[in-house]
Amino acid sequence: RFKPSSLLHPPRNQSPIFVLPSSMAQRQESGCLPCTNCCVTVPQDKYYAVESFGKFDHMLKPGLAFAGFDCCGICISFRSVTSRVDQIVVSVHTKTKDNVFVVASVAVQQSVLPEKAVDAMYKLTDVHAQIDSYVADVVRSCVPHMTLDEAFEKKDDVSSAVQQRLTVEMGLYGFQIHKALVTEMVPNAEVVQSMNE
């Protein structure tokens, strides 16, 4: 885990990204009968993929489903990903035009596109790492061109830029971006202290 103090005092020559954990990761599932994966109960809030000897075969709808003939879970396996809207919070350390170090917190709400659930399961190993990279790239390309006051005033502009970039890039991997919001812009401790005086 990262200590809170590391947000204000990052290692020299490094610009860390801090991520709060989320639940968008895909999972291996098992059938509803012991010793076989012939039948499975698919929850309403998940997408299930059927794999035959490790190869993707087809998707299942919510409810009780017959996946195929199986022996001891060898022939058929299941992979799932949630259909719920998920939120990830990314904190990016960057610097403004007037040389003030700030930590920008960006909340990104995303979900799997129903028609691209297969892409969402098989194209990316770590969805959040991909989102983190795009968020950091946009924030670090926008904020350094603003003064500290402008960064506070134009948080909506940064949010829009992040959302536009994520919508295009993550759509290729089967994800829909509902909203990207810059929720907080925190200057370093010395600046905060001077602002309060």
Summary of the structure (lengths in Angstrom):
residues: 197
radius of gyration: 21.3
end to end distance: 32.8
largest distance: 72.5
contacts: 580
relative contact order: 0.16
helix: 32%
strand: 36%
